[in-house]
């Protein structure tokens, strides 16, 4: 009885702390993305997507084949990850229903085992839904891009492409949560350590790996000449 209480205490402290670290970081990142998107990787990527859409919409309709292929590749990737998430849900359910899996869970507290099972399934189901929504937006973007430019506004295409990327990011976050919860089967301490390491890696990727902004070309005036990144022009001292 004392050992069972000790295990529940470890789960309560370490698992709760690990989940709290992940939730707090993701909420902080969401707040930063909404208020100051240019300070996050997703915000920088969105700026690149807007520039890409602007260049694509200036092309003639018959020249947009490469852009449609890019959207098709994104749709395929989102569809593949949604299928993987659904397959993992089925495999986890089959493994739990298997007698071998039932014998493993006999050594655990039934309530704790149920929480682990439901939490992992919820993460993969959410990932499945997010990736489906991402694929839906990318498919919509392919329709818009392959439509005559005079009938579609570039801002509409930007919104759809960015929404597809946001749902893609949410699906990846759900899979990250599922990975840390899977380590909970090995104990609460591995789950807490993996949550802390994952949050640190995401913080480095989301904020500190932002590419340097492009600097404007330097202009140097030398003897009535202006030397710039675009060429040499006449000028005054």
RODRENFI-882983 format. One line per 2 residues: number of its first residue (from 1); for each residue x, y, z of C-alpha. Coordinates in nm, 4 decimals. Example, Ala and Ser with C-alpha at 12.3 -4.5 7.8 and 13.67 -1.06 7.14 Angstrom:
% residues 2
1> 1.2300/-0.4500/0.7800 ~ 1.3670/-0.1060/0.7140
% end
This chain:
% residues 237
1> 0.0000/0.0000/0.0000 ~ 0.2863/0.2349/0.0893
3> 0.4672/0.1474/-0.2354 ~ 0.1553/0.2187/-0.4386
5> 0.1148/0.5559/-0.2661 ~ 0.4820/0.6327/-0.3338
7> 0.4385/0.5624/-0.7069 ~ 0.1290/0.7833/-0.7237
9> 0.3207/1.0602/-0.5453 ~ 0.6067/1.0365/-0.7971
11> 0.3615/1.0455/-1.0883 ~ 0.1792/1.3412/-0.9390
13> 0.4952/1.5464/-0.8825 ~ 0.7170/1.4623/-1.1795
15> 0.4542/1.4140/-1.4496 ~ 0.2644/1.7259/-1.3473
17> 0.5890/1.9252/-1.3465 ~ 0.6842/1.7951/-1.6921
19> 0.3453/1.8761/-1.8410 ~ 0.3503/2.2180/-1.6746
21> 0.6867/2.2975/-1.8359 ~ 0.5542/2.2034/-2.1795
23> 0.2270/2.3925/-2.1399 ~ 0.3934/2.7058/-2.0032
25> 0.6501/2.7129/-2.2837 ~ 0.3933/2.6592/-2.5584
27> 0.1657/2.9267/-2.4125 ~ 0.4621/3.1649/-2.3957
29> 0.5500/3.0868/-2.7560 ~ 0.1886/3.1336/-2.8671
31> 0.1716/3.4713/-2.6926 ~ 0.4990/3.5776/-2.8541
33> 0.3853/3.4557/-3.1948 ~ 0.0592/3.6531/-3.1724
35> 0.2090/3.9768/-3.0374 ~ 0.5514/3.9845/-3.2018
37> 0.5572/3.7252/-3.4798 ~ 0.8841/3.8517/-3.6312
39> 1.0667/3.7327/-3.3173 ~ 0.9689/3.3698/-3.3837
41> 1.0603/3.1187/-3.6497 ~ 0.6974/3.0776/-3.7536
43> 0.6634/3.4520/-3.8028 ~ 0.9744/3.4632/-4.0216
45> 0.8450/3.1661/-4.2215 ~ 0.5112/3.3419/-4.2671
47> 0.6906/3.6450/-4.4111 ~ 0.8685/3.4151/-4.6555
49> 0.5365/3.2571/-4.7508 ~ 0.3812/3.5990/-4.8147
51> 0.6726/3.6934/-5.0401 ~ 0.6397/3.3578/-5.2185
53> 0.2673/3.4077/-5.2773 ~ 0.3266/3.7592/-5.4099
55> 0.5793/3.6290/-5.6621 ~ 0.3545/3.3408/-5.7639
57> 0.0467/3.5577/-5.8145 ~ 0.2452/3.7858/-6.0461
59> 0.3127/3.4930/-6.2793 ~ 0.0910/3.3945/-6.5628
61> -0.1437/3.1048/-6.5006 ~ 0.0542/2.8607/-6.7163
63> 0.3737/2.9455/-6.5241 ~ 0.2435/2.8392/-6.1821
65> 0.3154/2.4682/-6.2215 ~ 0.6093/2.4759/-5.9791
67> 0.3988/2.6573/-5.7166 ~ 0.1215/2.3997/-5.7498
69> 0.3820/2.1235/-5.7072 ~ 0.5087/2.2880/-5.3885
71> 0.1572/2.2975/-5.2448 ~ 0.1005/1.9377/-5.3559
73> 0.4159/1.8276/-5.1708 ~ 0.2951/2.0025/-4.8540
75> -0.0444/1.8354/-4.8902 ~ 0.1179/1.4945/-4.9313
77> 0.3340/1.5445/-4.6214 ~ 0.0354/1.6530/-4.4100
79> -0.1725/1.3598/-4.5355 ~ 0.1098/1.1167/-4.4606
81> 0.1526/1.2412/-4.1035 ~ -0.2227/1.2286/-4.0442
83> -0.2229/0.8661/-4.1609 ~ 0.0726/0.7894/-3.9330
85> -0.1061/0.9445/-3.6351 ~ -0.4220/0.7438/-3.7024
87> -0.2193/0.4249/-3.7469 ~ -0.0423/0.4798/-3.4153
89> -0.3798/0.5259/-3.2466 ~ -0.4917/0.1912/-3.3867
91> -0.1673/0.0185/-3.2886 ~ -0.1811/0.1495/-2.9330
93> -0.5428/0.0389/-2.8998 ~ -0.4600/-0.3070/-3.0373
95> -0.1590/-0.3411/-2.8095 ~ -0.3617/-0.2507/-2.5015
97> -0.6367/-0.4965/-2.5963 ~ -0.3785/-0.7703/-2.6568
99> -0.3325/-1.0160/-2.3663 ~ 0.0396/-0.9377/-2.3563
101> -0.0347/-0.5681/-2.3126 ~ -0.2945/-0.6463/-2.0465
103> -0.0366/-0.8453/-1.8488 ~ 0.2021/-0.5504/-1.8596
105> -0.0649/-0.3169/-1.7261 ~ -0.1449/-0.5587/-1.4466
107> 0.1689/-0.4340/-1.2701 ~ 0.0408/-0.0766/-1.2815
109> -0.2300/0.1043/-1.1004 ~ -0.5447/0.0762/-1.3221
111> -0.6241/0.4445/-1.2894 ~ -0.2697/0.5504/-1.3852
113> -0.2655/0.3083/-1.6782 ~ -0.5959/0.4476/-1.8045
115> -0.4683/0.8057/-1.7802 ~ -0.1540/0.7156/-1.9745
117> -0.3521/0.5368/-2.2419 ~ -0.6127/0.8118/-2.2842
119> -0.3514/1.0913/-2.2828 ~ -0.1413/0.9344/-2.5600
121> -0.4475/0.8549/-2.7687 ~ -0.5748/1.2116/-2.7258
123> -0.2428/1.3530/-2.8509 ~ -0.2398/1.1327/-3.1603
125> -0.6074/1.2028/-3.2332 ~ -0.5387/1.5766/-3.2092
127> -0.2357/1.5382/-3.4354 ~ -0.4538/1.3506/-3.6851
129> -0.7138/1.6297/-3.6818 ~ -0.4542/1.9078/-3.7118
131> -0.2766/1.7447/-4.0059 ~ -0.6092/1.6890/-4.1799
133> -0.6904/2.0579/-4.1417 ~ -0.3448/2.1446/-4.2731
135> -0.4013/1.9274/-4.5811 ~ -0.7439/2.0863/-4.6320
137> -0.5967/2.4373/-4.6364 ~ -0.3148/2.3361/-4.8702
139> -0.5654/2.1806/-5.1104 ~ -0.7657/2.5041/-5.1007
141> -0.4450/2.6965/-5.1737 ~ -0.3791/2.4805/-5.4793
143> -0.7245/2.5721/-5.6135 ~ -0.6596/2.9420/-5.5573
145> -0.3128/2.9379/-5.7129 ~ -0.4346/2.7524/-6.0202
147> -0.7111/3.0106/-6.0715 ~ -0.6733/3.3164/-6.2901
149> -0.5009/3.5950/-6.0934 ~ -0.7700/3.8491/-6.1704
151> -1.0296/3.6321/-5.9940 ~ -0.8314/3.5666/-5.6732
153> -0.6745/3.8182/-5.4391 ~ -0.3202/3.7473/-5.3175
155> -0.4176/3.8119/-4.9535 ~ -0.6665/3.5234/-4.9672
157> -0.3937/3.2878/-5.0856 ~ -0.1578/3.4105/-4.8138
159> -0.4176/3.3480/-4.5443 ~ -0.4859/2.9931/-4.6608
161> -0.1171/2.9017/-4.6945 ~ -0.0312/3.0446/-4.3519
163> -0.3271/2.8661/-4.1887 ~ -0.2064/2.5393/-4.3395
165> 0.1372/2.5977/-4.1871 ~ -0.0124/2.6813/-3.8478
167> -0.2154/2.3599/-3.8379 ~ 0.0980/2.1728/-3.9446
169> 0.2853/2.3220/-3.6471 ~ 0.0015/2.2284/-3.4089
171> 0.0113/1.8699/-3.5360 ~ 0.3846/1.8499/-3.4702
173> 0.3367/1.9882/-3.1180 ~ 0.0750/1.7209/-3.0475
175> 0.3211/1.4523/-3.1593 ~ 0.5892/1.6041/-2.9350
177> 0.3522/1.5796/-2.6388 ~ 0.2786/1.2174/-2.7295
179> 0.6512/1.1355/-2.7367 ~ 0.7026/1.2606/-2.3834
181> 0.3917/1.0759/-2.2641 ~ 0.5220/0.7545/-2.4189
183> 0.8283/0.7827/-2.1961 ~ 0.5908/0.7924/-1.9001
185> 0.5611/0.4134/-1.9391 ~ 0.9270/0.3934/-1.8301
187> 0.8589/0.6034/-1.5238 ~ 0.7706/0.9618/-1.4249
189> 1.1320/1.0798/-1.4081 ~ 1.2143/0.9948/-1.7748
191> 0.8947/1.1731/-1.8731 ~ 0.9942/1.4856/-1.6773
193> 1.3497/1.4848/-1.8181 ~ 1.2234/1.4432/-2.1745
195> 0.9746/1.7299/-2.1255 ~ 1.2481/1.9628/-1.9997
197> 1.4869/1.8679/-2.2826 ~ 1.2131/1.9003/-2.5452
199> 1.1108/2.2450/-2.4199 ~ 1.4741/2.3610/-2.4237
201> 1.5249/2.2330/-2.7798 ~ 1.2022/2.3939/-2.8989
203> 1.2988/2.7221/-2.7349 ~ 1.6300/2.7182/-2.9218
205> 1.4591/2.6283/-3.2496 ~ 1.1605/2.8628/-3.2178
207> 1.3423/3.1747/-3.1027 ~ 1.7232/3.1515/-3.1106
209> 1.7549/2.9912/-3.4545 ~ 1.5885/3.2869/-3.6304
211> 1.7881/3.3758/-3.9454 ~ 1.9549/3.7140/-3.9585
213> 1.7524/3.9797/-4.1341 ~ 1.8820/4.0904/-4.4708
215> 2.0732/4.4139/-4.4451 ~ 2.0255/4.6902/-4.7050
217> 2.3097/4.7229/-4.9559 ~ 2.5940/4.9415/-4.8383
219> 2.6584/5.2661/-5.0244 ~ 3.0060/5.4169/-5.0267
221> 3.0725/5.7546/-5.1914 ~ 3.4159/5.7784/-5.3495
223> 3.5131/6.0631/-5.5846 ~ 3.1747/6.1387/-5.7343
225> 3.0837/5.7665/-5.7467 ~ 2.8273/5.5835/-5.5364
227> 2.9145/5.2159/-5.4972 ~ 2.6143/5.0035/-5.3998
229> 2.5134/4.6388/-5.4050 ~ 2.3232/4.6951/-5.7278
231> 2.5990/4.8680/-5.9226 ~ 2.7904/5.1968/-5.9585
233> 2.6100/5.5271/-5.9962 ~ 2.7204/5.8853/-6.0254
235> 2.6997/6.1043/-5.7168 ~ 2.8388/6.4006/-5.5332
237> 3.0876/6.4123/-5.2536
% end
